[in-house]
Amino acid sequence: MADTAATATPETAGETDTGIRRRDFLDIAAVSAAGIGGLAVVYPLVSQMAPSKDVLAASSTEVDVASIEPGMAIKAIFRKQPLFVRRLTPQEIQMAEGVAVGSLRDPQTLEERTKEGHKDMLVTMGVCTHLGCVPLGAAVGEPRGEFGGYFCPCHGSHYDTAGRIRKGPAPKNLEVPEYEFTSDTVIQVG
Ligand code: FES
């Protein structure tokens, strides 16, 4: 490269300069066009990403819990994932409250995992916190594991009656999603 520059005549050097200038201009023009094109492309993408009212409505799930008997659970779907809603029996509440919270892998009381005045209503995601399998125990006859809550057969995680991890590889309790009671018998999740 140094040789070429050294042997270049003023004329050819001038052409080179002109060439560079021309290329610079073409490059700048190309970048500008790309920038404008980029903006034109990005805007519809951004506007598509903003959730519409329909999508926002679909992102919450309403569940009527009136028909859930003590000791029973139902499965619902929340944001395309399984959701467990379970009404605890007095005995299951007692089991959950009889555990020394400090001894838990993911220390949480039943009270912290339920809504005030509704300690018997356990709402959790039905997604194992190990690798995402759907635990058993929500449907009648399914094994509920050694602690009477849910059991994930994928790698043997046992959750208690408050959905807290008690044994096996799962690192966290079953997630309690955002939800609220909109009446005595209806919850809105999300
Ligand atoms: S995914 Fe549940 S124990 Fe591994």
Residues whose N, C-alpha, C, O or C-beta is under 5 A from the ligand:
A	BS01	FES	C128 H130 L131 G132 C133 C152 C154 H155 G156 S157
